Amino acid sequence: MEKITEQPSIYRHLEKMSVEELTTIINDENKKAALAIKEALPQISRLISAIEEVLKKGGRMFYLGAGNEGRLSILDKVELPNTYGIEKGIISTILAGGEERMLEVLEEKEDDEEDALKQMQALNVSRNDIIVAISAAGDTPFVLSGLRKCKQEGIPCGAIVHNPSSPAAALADYPVEIITGPEIIAGYTKLKAGSAQKMLFDMISTSVLVRLGKVEDNRMVNVRLINNKVVDRSVKMIMLLTGLKDYEQAKAILLQRGDVKKSVDYIVANNIN
């Protein structure tokens, strides 16, 4: 395997650069992340379709990762229940060292192969679920251990990596290779590779949940009423979708029904205007 993620930076003497020079090269490099994702869209689409099928059948999706990539996946999954109204646990993360210890930054746990197996066992991960492993280098022991368990037990699995022909990709049913190239700071994959991961997590969860009917037109019709801003946005959404003119009436129906979709269905069914 060629470790492109560990290759020397094409930029030298960063410490001598001005702020303007540093921000320019970081911005230029981040542009490459989106282009690398574009090259892998067929692979990404296959993975998303596989996740959709698992969730349609009542299964769960688990990101499996260590370090920065694992923590980024947690940032994605925590947004989903409130935004799309899904139950907690449908999309989750298995993080090296445990999600509850995320802020301790236990980077050494990426070498703990047993940790992956114990967490998967504790969560009762089965062939009804799907694992999406994330490893910038594609050879993280924690990730490889989990992927090997998937192969042994027939659990569907994908892998998001940033090197070609990696061990993680070889183990995955749905490999996604996002070849972002060397980093500005050699080997520091929090940068360009991390930017690509964040974009990819957004792409995966958004596409899957749109496909599962959690969005109508371009509206978050299952958003949970978690604060005044969301309630106001939801009321205006109801008024737009139904033509109802009375704000307070729309709000009362929303608070009674619990979300935009149920409120709109109720208004339409009862011909309220």
ZATORMAR-881984 format. One record per residue (C-alpha): residue in one letter; residue number from 0; x, y, z. Coordinates in steps of 0.5 Angstrom, whole numbers. Layout:
[nupa 'A', NUM, [X, Y, Z]]
...
This chain:
[nupa 'M', 0, [0, 0, 0]]
[nupa 'E', 1, [3, 7, -2]]
[nupa 'K', 2, [2, 12, 4]]
[nupa 'I', 3, [0, 18, 1]]
[nupa 'T', 4, [-3, 21, 7]]
[nupa 'E', 5, [4, 20, 10]]
[nupa 'Q', 6, [8, 23, 4]]
[nupa 'P', 7, [12, 30, 5]]
[nupa 'S', 8, [9, 36, 5]]
[nupa 'I', 9, [10, 40, -2]]
[nupa 'Y', 10, [10, 46, 2]]
[nupa 'R', 11, [16, 48, 6]]
[nupa 'H', 12, [18, 53, 12]]
[nupa 'L', 13, [11, 54, 14]]
[nupa 'E', 14, [14, 58, 20]]
[nupa 'K', 15, [16, 63, 16]]
[nupa 'M', 16, [10, 64, 12]]
[nupa 'S', 17, [5, 70, 13]]
[nupa 'V', 18, [-2, 69, 16]]
[nupa 'E', 19, [-4, 71, 9]]
[nupa 'E', 20, [0, 66, 6]]
[nupa 'L', 21, [-2, 60, 11]]
[nupa 'T', 22, [-9, 62, 10]]
[nupa 'T', 23, [-9, 62, 2]]
[nupa 'I', 24, [-5, 55, 2]]
[nupa 'I', 25, [-10, 52, 7]]
[nupa 'N', 26, [-16, 54, 3]]
[nupa 'D', 27, [-13, 52, -4]]
[nupa 'E', 28, [-11, 45, -1]]
[nupa 'N', 29, [-19, 44, 2]]
[nupa 'K', 30, [-21, 45, -5]]
[nupa 'K', 31, [-18, 39, -7]]
[nupa 'A', 32, [-22, 35, -2]]
[nupa 'A', 33, [-28, 37, -6]]
[nupa 'L', 34, [-25, 35, -12]]
[nupa 'A', 35, [-23, 28, -9]]
[nupa 'I', 36, [-30, 26, -7]]
[nupa 'K', 37, [-33, 28, -14]]
[nupa 'E', 38, [-28, 22, -17]]
[nupa 'A', 39, [-31, 17, -12]]
[nupa 'L', 40, [-38, 19, -12]]
[nupa 'P', 41, [-40, 12, -16]]
[nupa 'Q', 42, [-37, 9, -9]]
[nupa 'I', 43, [-40, 13, -5]]
[nupa 'S', 44, [-47, 12, -8]]
[nupa 'R', 45, [-46, 5, -7]]
[nupa 'L', 46, [-45, 5, 0]]
[nupa 'I', 47, [-51, 10, 1]]
[nupa 'S', 48, [-55, 5, -2]]
[nupa 'A', 49, [-53, 0, 2]]
[nupa 'I', 50, [-54, 4, 8]]
[nupa 'E', 51, [-61, 6, 6]]
[nupa 'E', 52, [-63, -2, 5]]
[nupa 'V', 53, [-61, -4, 12]]
[nupa 'L', 54, [-64, 2, 15]]
[nupa 'K', 55, [-71, 1, 11]]
[nupa 'K', 56, [-71, -6, 14]]
[nupa 'G', 57, [-70, -4, 21]]
[nupa 'G', 58, [-63, -4, 22]]
[nupa 'R', 59, [-57, 1, 25]]
[nupa 'M', 60, [-51, 4, 22]]
[nupa 'F', 61, [-45, 5, 26]]
[nupa 'Y', 62, [-39, 9, 24]]
[nupa 'L', 63, [-33, 5, 26]]
[nupa 'G', 64, [-27, 10, 27]]
[nupa 'A', 65, [-21, 12, 32]]
[nupa 'G', 66, [-18, 19, 33]]
[nupa 'N', 67, [-20, 25, 29]]
[nupa 'E', 68, [-24, 22, 24]]
[nupa 'G', 69, [-28, 18, 29]]
[nupa 'R', 70, [-30, 24, 33]]
[nupa 'L', 71, [-32, 28, 27]]
[nupa 'S', 72, [-37, 22, 26]]
[nupa 'I', 73, [-40, 23, 33]]
[nupa 'L', 74, [-41, 31, 31]]
[nupa 'D', 75, [-45, 28, 25]]
[nupa 'K', 76, [-49, 23, 28]]
[nupa 'V', 77, [-51, 27, 34]]
[nupa 'E', 78, [-55, 32, 30]]
[nupa 'L', 79, [-59, 27, 26]]
[nupa 'P', 80, [-65, 26, 32]]
[nupa 'N', 81, [-67, 33, 32]]
[nupa 'T', 82, [-66, 35, 25]]
[nupa 'Y', 83, [-70, 29, 22]]
[nupa 'G', 84, [-74, 26, 28]]
[nupa 'I', 85, [-70, 19, 28]]
[nupa 'E', 86, [-69, 15, 34]]
[nupa 'K', 87, [-63, 15, 38]]
[nupa 'G', 88, [-58, 9, 36]]
[nupa 'I', 89, [-61, 8, 29]]
[nupa 'I', 90, [-54, 12, 27]]
[nupa 'S', 91, [-49, 11, 32]]
[nupa 'T', 92, [-41, 11, 33]]
[nupa 'I', 93, [-36, 6, 35]]
[nupa 'L', 94, [-30, 10, 37]]
[nupa 'A', 95, [-24, 8, 40]]
[nupa 'G', 96, [-23, 8, 47]]
[nupa 'G', 97, [-31, 9, 48]]
[nupa 'E', 98, [-35, 15, 46]]
[nupa 'E', 99, [-36, 17, 53]]
[nupa 'R', 100, [-29, 19, 53]]
[nupa 'M', 101, [-28, 22, 47]]
[nupa 'L', 102, [-26, 29, 50]]
[nupa 'E', 103, [-20, 25, 53]]
[nupa 'V', 104, [-17, 24, 46]]
[nupa 'L', 105, [-15, 17, 47]]
[nupa 'E', 106, [-11, 17, 41]]
[nupa 'E', 107, [-7, 11, 43]]
[nupa 'K', 108, [-13, 7, 43]]
[nupa 'E', 109, [-13, 6, 36]]
[nupa 'D', 110, [-8, 0, 37]]
[nupa 'D', 111, [-13, -3, 41]]
[nupa 'E', 112, [-16, -9, 37]]
[nupa 'E', 113, [-20, -12, 43]]
[nupa 'D', 114, [-23, -5, 44]]
[nupa 'A', 115, [-27, -6, 37]]
[nupa 'L', 116, [-29, -13, 38]]
[nupa 'K', 117, [-32, -11, 45]]
[nupa 'Q', 118, [-36, -5, 43]]
[nupa 'M', 119, [-39, -9, 37]]
[nupa 'Q', 120, [-41, -14, 42]]
[nupa 'A', 121, [-44, -10, 47]]
[nupa 'L', 122, [-48, -6, 42]]
[nupa 'N', 123, [-50, -13, 39]]
[nupa 'V', 124, [-48, -11, 32]]
[nupa 'S', 125, [-51, -16, 27]]
[nupa 'R', 126, [-52, -18, 20]]
[nupa 'N', 127, [-58, -14, 20]]
[nupa 'D', 128, [-54, -8, 21]]
[nupa 'I', 129, [-48, -4, 17]]
[nupa 'I', 130, [-41, -2, 19]]
[nupa 'V', 131, [-38, 4, 16]]
[nupa 'A', 132, [-31, 4, 18]]
[nupa 'I', 133, [-26, 11, 17]]
[nupa 'S', 134, [-19, 11, 17]]
[nupa 'A', 135, [-15, 16, 14]]
[nupa 'A', 136, [-9, 11, 13]]
[nupa 'G', 137, [-13, 5, 12]]
[nupa 'D', 138, [-9, 1, 17]]
[nupa 'T', 139, [-12, 3, 24]]
[nupa 'P', 140, [-11, -3, 28]]
[nupa 'F', 141, [-18, -2, 31]]
[nupa 'V', 142, [-22, -1, 25]]
[nupa 'L', 143, [-19, -7, 22]]
[nupa 'S', 144, [-21, -11, 28]]
[nupa 'G', 145, [-28, -9, 27]]
[nupa 'L', 146, [-28, -10, 19]]
[nupa 'R', 147, [-25, -17, 20]]
[nupa 'K', 148, [-31, -19, 25]]
[nupa 'C', 149, [-36, -16, 20]]
[nupa 'K', 150, [-33, -21, 15]]
[nupa 'Q', 151, [-33, -27, 19]]
[nupa 'E', 152, [-40, -26, 22]]
[nupa 'G', 153, [-43, -23, 15]]
[nupa 'I', 154, [-44, -16, 17]]
[nupa 'P', 155, [-45, -11, 11]]
[nupa 'C', 156, [-39, -6, 12]]
[nupa 'G', 157, [-36, 0, 8]]
[nupa 'A', 158, [-29, 3, 9]]
[nupa 'I', 159, [-27, 11, 8]]
[nupa 'V', 160, [-20, 11, 7]]
[nupa 'H', 161, [-15, 16, 4]]
[nupa 'N', 162, [-10, 12, 1]]
[nupa 'P', 163, [-11, 7, -5]]
[nupa 'S', 164, [-11, -1, -4]]
[nupa 'S', 165, [-11, 0, 3]]
[nupa 'P', 166, [-12, -6, 8]]
[nupa 'A', 167, [-19, -3, 10]]
[nupa 'A', 168, [-21, -2, 3]]
[nupa 'A', 169, [-20, -9, 2]]
[nupa 'L', 170, [-24, -12, 8]]
[nupa 'A', 171, [-30, -8, 6]]
[nupa 'D', 172, [-36, -9, 2]]
[nupa 'Y', 173, [-37, -2, 0]]
[nupa 'P', 174, [-30, 1, 0]]
[nupa 'V', 175, [-29, 9, -1]]
[nupa 'E', 176, [-23, 12, -3]]
[nupa 'I', 177, [-22, 19, -3]]
[nupa 'I', 178, [-15, 20, -5]]
[nupa 'T', 179, [-14, 27, -2]]
[nupa 'G', 180, [-6, 27, -3]]
[nupa 'P', 181, [-1, 29, 2]]
[nupa 'E', 182, [-2, 34, 8]]
[nupa 'I', 183, [0, 41, 9]]
[nupa 'I', 184, [3, 39, 15]]
[nupa 'A', 185, [6, 32, 13]]
[nupa 'G', 186, [2, 26, 16]]
[nupa 'Y', 187, [-3, 31, 20]]
[nupa 'T', 188, [-10, 28, 17]]
[nupa 'K', 189, [-14, 33, 21]]
[nupa 'L', 190, [-13, 38, 15]]
[nupa 'K', 191, [-15, 36, 8]]
[nupa 'A', 192, [-17, 29, 9]]
[nupa 'G', 193, [-21, 31, 15]]
[nupa 'S', 194, [-25, 36, 11]]
[nupa 'A', 195, [-26, 31, 6]]
[nupa 'Q', 196, [-29, 26, 12]]
[nupa 'K', 197, [-34, 32, 14]]
[nupa 'M', 198, [-36, 33, 7]]
[nupa 'L', 199, [-37, 26, 6]]
[nupa 'F', 200, [-41, 25, 13]]
[nupa 'D', 201, [-46, 30, 11]]
[nupa 'M', 202, [-47, 27, 4]]
[nupa 'I', 203, [-48, 20, 7]]
[nupa 'S', 204, [-53, 22, 13]]
[nupa 'T', 205, [-57, 27, 9]]
[nupa 'S', 206, [-58, 23, 3]]
[nupa 'V', 207, [-60, 17, 7]]
[nupa 'L', 208, [-65, 21, 11]]
[nupa 'V', 209, [-68, 24, 5]]
[nupa 'R', 210, [-69, 17, 1]]
[nupa 'L', 211, [-72, 15, 8]]
[nupa 'G', 212, [-77, 20, 7]]
[nupa 'K', 213, [-75, 25, 13]]
[nupa 'V', 214, [-75, 31, 8]]
[nupa 'E', 215, [-81, 33, 3]]
[nupa 'D', 216, [-79, 38, -2]]
[nupa 'N', 217, [-73, 41, 1]]
[nupa 'R', 218, [-76, 42, 8]]
[nupa 'M', 219, [-74, 39, 15]]
[nupa 'V', 220, [-81, 36, 16]]
[nupa 'N', 221, [-79, 32, 22]]
[nupa 'V', 222, [-75, 37, 26]]
[nupa 'R', 223, [-76, 36, 33]]
[nupa 'L', 224, [-79, 42, 37]]
[nupa 'I', 225, [-73, 43, 41]]
[nupa 'N', 226, [-73, 51, 42]]
[nupa 'N', 227, [-77, 57, 40]]
[nupa 'K', 228, [-73, 58, 33]]
[nupa 'V', 229, [-75, 51, 31]]
[nupa 'V', 230, [-82, 52, 33]]
[nupa 'D', 231, [-82, 59, 29]]
[nupa 'R', 232, [-79, 56, 23]]
[nupa 'S', 233, [-84, 50, 23]]
[nupa 'V', 234, [-90, 54, 24]]
[nupa 'K', 235, [-88, 58, 18]]
[nupa 'M', 236, [-86, 52, 14]]
[nupa 'I', 237, [-93, 49, 16]]
[nupa 'M', 238, [-96, 56, 13]]
[nupa 'L', 239, [-92, 56, 7]]
[nupa 'L', 240, [-94, 48, 5]]
[nupa 'T', 241, [-101, 49, 7]]
[nupa 'G', 242, [-103, 56, 5]]
[nupa 'L', 243, [-106, 57, 12]]
[nupa 'K', 244, [-106, 64, 14]]
[nupa 'D', 245, [-107, 64, 21]]
[nupa 'Y', 246, [-100, 64, 25]]
[nupa 'E', 247, [-103, 62, 32]]
[nupa 'Q', 248, [-107, 57, 29]]
[nupa 'A', 249, [-102, 54, 25]]
[nupa 'K', 250, [-97, 54, 32]]
[nupa 'A', 251, [-103, 51, 36]]
[nupa 'I', 252, [-104, 45, 31]]
[nupa 'L', 253, [-96, 44, 31]]
[nupa 'L', 254, [-96, 44, 38]]
[nupa 'Q', 255, [-101, 39, 38]]
[nupa 'R', 256, [-99, 34, 33]]
[nupa 'G', 257, [-92, 35, 34]]
[nupa 'D', 258, [-88, 36, 28]]
[nupa 'V', 259, [-89, 39, 21]]
[nupa 'K', 260, [-91, 33, 17]]
[nupa 'K', 261, [-96, 31, 22]]
[nupa 'S', 262, [-99, 38, 22]]
[nupa 'V', 263, [-99, 39, 15]]
[nupa 'D', 264, [-103, 32, 14]]
[nupa 'Y', 265, [-108, 34, 19]]
[nupa 'I', 266, [-109, 41, 16]]
[nupa 'V', 267, [-110, 38, 9]]
[nupa 'A', 268, [-114, 32, 11]]
[nupa 'N', 269, [-119, 37, 15]]
[nupa 'N', 270, [-119, 42, 9]]
[nupa 'I', 271, [-117, 48, 14]]
[nupa 'N', 272, [-115, 54, 11]]
